[in-house]
Amino acid sequence: MGKAKLVRNVSKLLPQQRYDPNVSFQGLQISEQFRGNTNQKAKRSRRSRLSQEDSKAYREYGQNYIKQNGSLNGHMKVNYNGDEFDLKSNSKPLKDGSPSLKARSNATKEAQTAKRNRMEAEQTFGTDEWKPGHHRVQLDLLERLLEGLPDLERKRFIKLLNTQFSSITTGNGSQNIVPLPDKVHRGVHYKLNEAGLNPKKMNFNGVDFKNRLKFMREVEAILLDIDKYVTQGLQDQSDLILSKK
């Protein structure tokens, strides 16, 4: 076996050797090789914002509205410096269990929607089978990993992930969207961040194609590990429901 082929095979096998399907959730993390790429200072995007005082008052209004109505549906929108704002629930509640809310301008909402639509279109390999749920390979994660690659290389990278990685599907592929209860969904994102897979802290500009694929081999192992966390979380919720009957 030639040296180049040996290195390529080892790079594929190492993450799988760390993953053990016969034990419970292991808490696998990204290796030291990629810590510098996954532990960058999170960039805060520039966008129209309410003043601190107005934002606090608006969020308090939203929390009271949810208590009275059960959701944010139909809540009051506000205008500030010519921009319209509404409220959006964050995935993680506050420590006291109450909803965590943020004020978002209409311009920001439109920009986020346009970005999401673009990512879904680019990352979906084959048929788009969107449904409500958690993207197992996060859209933002793959977006950050593709940064700096020419368009043809981006397409090639996505194709390789979907054809050469046995447990990975991207975008709105049916195997990449997993319906999850809110509590389990929040837990999954917490575990992803713990593992070093917080897209806001990722930067792969300047990293070559081969090492980006190697990084995805590590991601593949971490996602298989988190699948075990999901299975246990769903079982715990099922047991809790049965215990109350």
C-alpha positions as CSV (number, residue, x, y, z in Angstrom):
1,M,0.0,0.0,0.0
2,G,1.5,3.4,-1.0
3,K,2.1,6.1,1.6
4,A,-0.5,8.5,0.2
5,K,-3.2,5.8,0.2
6,L,-2.3,4.7,3.7
7,V,-2.6,8.3,5.0
8,R,-5.9,8.7,3.2
9,N,-7.3,5.5,4.8
10,V,-6.0,6.4,8.3
11,S,-7.7,9.8,8.0
12,K,-11.0,8.1,7.3
13,L,-10.7,5.5,10.0
14,L,-9.5,7.4,13.0
15,P,-12.8,9.2,13.9
16,Q,-14.7,5.9,13.6
17,Q,-12.2,4.2,15.9
18,R,-13.1,6.8,18.6
19,Y,-16.8,6.2,18.1
20,D,-18.1,3.1,19.8
21,P,-21.7,2.1,18.9
22,N,-21.8,-0.4,21.8
23,V,-21.6,2.1,24.6
24,S,-23.9,5.0,25.7
25,F,-23.3,8.7,24.7
26,Q,-19.5,9.3,24.7
27,G,-19.3,13.1,24.4
28,L,-16.9,13.0,21.5
29,Q,-15.2,16.3,20.6
30,I,-13.4,17.8,17.6
31,S,-9.7,16.9,17.7
32,E,-6.9,19.3,18.5
33,Q,-6.0,19.6,14.8
34,F,-9.2,21.6,14.2
35,R,-9.6,23.4,17.5
36,G,-8.2,26.6,15.9
37,N,-10.8,26.5,13.2
38,T,-13.7,25.8,15.6
39,N,-12.9,28.1,18.5
40,Q,-12.8,31.5,16.8
41,K,-14.4,34.6,18.4
42,A,-18.0,34.7,17.4
43,K,-18.7,37.6,15.0
44,R,-21.7,39.8,15.8
45,S,-23.5,40.7,12.7
46,R,-24.4,44.4,12.1
47,R,-28.1,45.0,12.1
48,S,-30.7,47.4,13.2
49,R,-31.3,47.0,17.0
50,L,-33.6,48.4,19.6
51,S,-32.1,50.4,22.5
52,Q,-31.3,48.2,25.5
53,E,-34.1,49.8,27.5
54,D,-36.7,49.4,24.7
55,S,-35.5,45.8,24.0
56,K,-35.9,44.8,27.6
57,A,-39.4,46.3,27.8
58,Y,-40.4,44.6,24.6
59,R,-39.1,41.2,25.7
60,E,-41.0,41.5,29.0
61,Y,-44.1,42.3,27.0
62,G,-43.5,39.2,25.0
63,Q,-43.1,37.0,28.0
64,N,-46.4,38.2,29.5
65,Y,-48.1,37.8,26.1
66,I,-47.0,34.1,26.0
67,K,-48.3,33.5,29.5
68,Q,-51.7,34.9,28.5
69,N,-51.9,33.4,25.0
70,G,-49.7,30.4,24.9
71,S,-47.5,31.6,22.0
72,L,-46.3,34.7,20.2
73,N,-48.9,34.4,17.5
74,G,-50.5,37.8,17.0
75,H,-48.2,39.7,19.3
76,M,-47.6,43.5,18.8
77,K,-45.0,44.7,16.4
78,V,-43.1,48.0,17.0
79,N,-41.4,50.6,14.9
80,Y,-38.0,52.1,15.8
81,N,-36.0,54.4,13.7
82,G,-38.0,53.5,10.6
83,D,-37.6,49.7,11.1
84,E,-40.3,47.3,12.1
85,F,-39.5,44.8,14.9
86,D,-41.2,41.6,16.1
87,L,-40.2,39.0,18.7
88,K,-38.7,35.6,18.1
89,S,-38.2,32.8,20.6
90,N,-34.7,31.5,21.2
91,S,-34.2,27.7,21.3
92,K,-32.9,27.8,24.9
93,P,-35.2,29.1,27.7
94,L,-34.0,31.3,30.5
95,K,-32.7,29.7,33.7
96,D,-36.1,30.1,35.4
97,G,-37.7,28.2,32.6
98,S,-39.4,31.2,31.0
99,P,-39.1,31.8,27.2
100,S,-35.9,33.5,26.0
101,L,-36.9,36.2,23.4
102,K,-35.1,38.5,21.1
103,A,-36.3,41.5,19.1
104,R,-35.7,41.2,15.4
105,S,-36.2,43.8,12.7
106,N,-38.1,42.9,9.5
107,A,-35.0,43.6,7.5
108,T,-33.0,41.1,9.6
109,K,-35.8,38.5,9.3
110,E,-35.9,38.9,5.5
111,A,-32.1,38.6,5.3
112,Q,-32.1,35.4,7.5
113,T,-34.9,33.9,5.5
114,A,-33.1,34.6,2.2
115,K,-29.8,33.1,3.6
116,R,-31.6,30.0,4.8
117,N,-33.3,29.4,1.5
118,R,-30.0,29.7,-0.3
119,M,-28.3,27.3,2.0
120,E,-31.1,24.7,1.7
121,A,-31.0,25.0,-2.1
122,E,-27.2,24.6,-2.3
123,Q,-26.8,21.9,0.3
124,T,-29.7,19.6,-0.8
125,F,-28.4,16.8,-2.9
126,G,-31.1,15.2,-4.9
127,T,-34.8,15.7,-3.9
128,D,-35.8,18.4,-1.5
129,E,-37.8,16.7,1.2
130,W,-38.2,19.5,3.7
131,K,-40.2,18.9,6.8
132,P,-40.2,20.6,10.3
133,G,-37.4,19.3,12.3
134,H,-33.7,19.5,13.3
135,H,-31.0,19.5,10.5
136,R,-28.6,16.8,11.7
137,V,-25.8,18.3,9.6
138,Q,-26.5,21.9,10.4
139,L,-27.0,24.3,7.5
140,D,-24.9,27.0,9.1
141,L,-22.1,24.5,10.0
142,L,-21.8,23.4,6.3
143,E,-22.0,27.0,5.2
144,R,-19.0,27.9,7.3
145,L,-17.1,24.9,6.2
146,L,-17.7,25.8,2.5
147,E,-16.5,29.4,2.9
148,G,-13.7,30.3,0.6
149,L,-14.2,27.4,-1.9
150,P,-15.0,28.2,-5.5
151,D,-18.6,27.3,-6.7
152,L,-17.5,24.1,-8.4
153,E,-15.6,22.9,-5.4
154,R,-18.6,23.7,-3.2
155,K,-20.7,21.5,-5.4
156,R,-18.1,18.7,-5.4
157,F,-17.8,18.8,-1.6
158,I,-21.5,18.5,-1.1
159,K,-21.7,15.6,-3.6
160,L,-18.8,13.8,-1.8
161,L,-20.5,14.1,1.6
162,N,-23.7,12.6,0.2
163,T,-22.1,9.8,-1.7
164,Q,-18.9,8.9,0.2
165,F,-20.0,9.3,3.8
166,S,-22.4,6.5,4.8
167,S,-24.2,8.3,7.6
168,I,-24.3,11.8,6.2
169,T,-27.0,13.5,4.2
170,T,-27.0,17.3,3.8
171,G,-29.5,20.1,3.3
172,N,-33.2,19.0,3.1
173,G,-32.4,15.4,2.3
174,S,-34.9,13.2,4.1
175,Q,-32.3,11.6,6.4
176,N,-31.0,15.0,7.5
177,I,-34.2,16.3,9.0
178,V,-35.1,14.8,12.4
179,P,-38.4,15.8,14.2
180,L,-37.5,16.3,17.8
181,P,-39.3,17.5,21.0
182,D,-38.1,21.0,22.0
183,K,-36.3,19.8,25.1
184,V,-34.3,17.1,23.2
185,H,-33.7,19.6,20.3
186,R,-32.2,22.2,22.8
187,G,-30.1,19.5,24.3
188,V,-28.7,18.4,20.9
189,H,-27.6,22.0,20.1
190,Y,-25.9,22.2,23.5
191,K,-24.1,18.9,22.9
192,L,-23.0,20.1,19.4
193,N,-21.6,23.3,20.9
194,E,-19.8,21.3,23.6
195,A,-18.3,19.1,20.9
196,G,-16.8,22.1,19.1
197,L,-19.5,22.4,16.4
198,N,-20.8,25.9,17.0
199,P,-21.0,27.4,13.5
200,K,-20.7,31.0,14.9
201,K,-17.1,30.1,16.1
202,M,-16.0,28.3,12.9
203,N,-13.6,29.6,10.3
204,F,-12.2,27.4,7.6
205,N,-11.0,30.1,5.2
206,G,-7.6,29.0,3.9
207,V,-8.0,25.3,4.8
208,D,-7.5,23.0,1.8
209,F,-10.2,20.7,0.4
210,K,-8.7,17.5,1.8
211,N,-8.6,18.7,5.4
212,R,-12.2,20.0,5.2
213,L,-13.2,16.5,4.3
214,K,-11.1,15.1,7.1
215,F,-12.9,17.5,9.5
216,M,-16.2,16.1,8.2
217,R,-15.0,12.6,9.1
218,E,-14.7,13.8,12.7
219,V,-18.2,15.5,12.4
220,E,-19.6,12.2,11.2
221,A,-18.4,10.4,14.3
222,I,-19.7,13.1,16.6
223,L,-23.1,13.0,15.0
224,L,-23.3,9.3,15.3
225,D,-22.5,9.7,19.0
226,I,-25.2,12.5,19.4
227,D,-27.7,10.1,17.8
228,K,-27.3,8.0,20.9
229,Y,-28.0,11.0,23.1
230,V,-31.1,11.6,21.0
231,T,-32.3,8.0,21.3
232,Q,-31.9,8.2,25.1
233,G,-33.6,11.5,25.3
234,L,-36.6,10.3,23.4
235,Q,-36.8,7.1,25.5
236,D,-36.7,9.2,28.7
237,Q,-39.5,11.4,27.5
238,S,-41.6,8.3,26.5
239,D,-41.0,6.8,30.0
240,L,-42.0,10.0,31.7
241,I,-45.3,10.2,29.7
242,L,-46.0,6.5,30.5
243,S,-45.3,7.1,34.2
244,K,-48.0,9.8,34.4
245,K,-50.7,7.5,32.9
